[in-house]
């Protein structure tokens, strides 16, 4: 069940000023580089933990409703179900009632329960259903757990200090594993 990113986070967990202060950079010559490294550091921590740090909108595409009625969400933590549609053979969308779905946002990964009697089966055999969700810890950096912010800082510093290196010397520091371990989401 693929998940497609529809809209990335509105902000990053670190501002440029915070990143420059952490890196002890007092010039503006590398602002564009540091800004792109902030995004790359966030994405790296998200990959390591299987979590979206700042709220993002994702689309889950399904071929059919599961027999169990439970849809494990591939992006964590699940916050909201924003839209559910059924697609016909031409790609036209039919909105499905959101009250036909129940969310379990307390577990990781989150679950969406569908009341199959209240929603029609897909008309086309492949990618006939789409669920748009919001996943993340919240809309701002202050919503992200402090150890994950620190992990972003650590990865950012690593990228900045080792930008010209490849191979084993460019591996992440061991402390990164300790920071993200409690936040890793296991796959179902």
N, C-alpha and C positions, 0 to 999 in steps of 0.2 A: 504494500500500500504506500505509494509515493506521497511525499509531502512537498509542496511547492511554495517557496517564499513569495508572498504577494507584496509585502511591505516590510522592510527592515526597521530597525529601531529608529525612533525620532531623534535620539541622542545617543552618545556613547557613555560608557561608565566612567570615563575620565575626560575632563576637558583638556584642551591644548595647554592651558596654563598649568593645570595640575601635572600633566605629563612632563612639561618642560621643567617644572620645579623638581619633580622626582628624578629626572635625568640630569639635573644640574646644568641645564642649557640656558644661557642668558642672552642668546641672539635669535634673530628671526629667520636666518638663512635656511634653516631646515624645517620650518613650520609645516610645509606640505608633506615632507617625508614623515615627520612625527605624527601628523594627523592620519596618514595612511597606515602607519604602524599601530596606532591606537585601534583602528578598525580590525587590523589583522590579529592583534593580541586578543581582542574580544572574541573574534571568530575562533581563534585557537582554543581559548578557555571554553567556549560553547561546545566545540567539538570534543574536547577532553571530558566534559561533564555530561554531554548530551542534554544541555539546558540552554534555553534562550535567556540571556541575562536581562535585557530591557525588552519590554513588550514588542512583539512582532506579529504580523498577520500571516498565517499560513493556510494553504488549501490542501485538504486531505482528499484524494481521489480514490474512489472505490468502484469495483465492477458490480458488486451486489451487497445487499445487507447481510451481515454475518448471521449464521444460524443461531448463534448464542445471543444475538442482539447487542453484543458488546464490541465496541470499536476501541482498541488501544491507540492512544494518540502518540504518534512518533516524535512529537516535539513537546518538551516539558519546560516548566510547569504549565499545565493547561489552566487558562483563566476563564475564557468565555467561548461559547459557540455563537458566532456572529451571523451566520447564514448557512442554509442548507438548500441545495438545489438538485433537481433531477434533470439530466440532459437527454434530449431526444436525438434521433439519428442525424438531424441537421445541425445540432449543437445548440438549439434553442433551450433556454432554461425555464424550469417551472419551480417556483419557490415552494419549499416544504415548511410546514408549521414548526417553529422552534420549540413549541411546548410538547412536541412529540419526542423530544430528546431530553435525557437527564444526564448531568455531568457529575463525575466524581473527580473533583479537583484536589482532593486531599491526598490521593495516592500518586506515585510516580512510577511509570508514566500514567497520566490521567486516562480515564475511560469515559466514553460516550455510550450511553445506553439508548438504543433506538426502539421505540414501540412500533414494531413492524406492521401491526394492524392499522396504524394511523398514517403510515407513509407508503406510497406505491412503490412497487419494484421498478428498477431501471428499465427504460425502453430499449437501450442499446447494450450489447453484451460487454463492451469495454469502456471503462471510464464514464459510466452512466450516472454516477453520483459524486457530488462535491460538497464538502463541509469546510467552511471557512472559520478558522479559530484564531483566537489571540492567545499567544503563549509568552511567558516571561514572568519575571518577579514583580514587575510593575512598570509604570511609564518613566521613572526617573532612576538615576544612579543610586539615590538614597534608598530605593527599594531592594537593591541587590545586596545579598549577604556580604559582610566585610571581607571574609576570606576570599571570596571570588573577585572582589575589587583588587585585593592584594595580588591575586594570581594574575590579573590583567596587567598590573604594574610590573610584576616580575617578568612576564612574557615580553612586555614592551621593552624593558631594560635589556633583556636578552637579545631581542631583535636589533635594538639600537647599537649595542656593543659588539655584536657578531654579524653585522650586516654584510661583511665581505667574506665570511667564512662558509665553508661547506663541510660535510662529513661529520665525524664523531665530535669534533670540537664545537659544532654548532648545536648539539643536543641540549634540550632544556635542563635547567638545574634540578637536582633531586628534590629540593624543597617544594617545587611546583606540585609534585605528586602528593605530598602531604597536605598541601592547601586544598586541592580539589577532591581528594579521596572521599571525604564525607558527603560530597555533593554529586557524585557520579550517579547517573540514572542507569539502571540495568535494563537491558533489552528484554522484551517478553518473547 
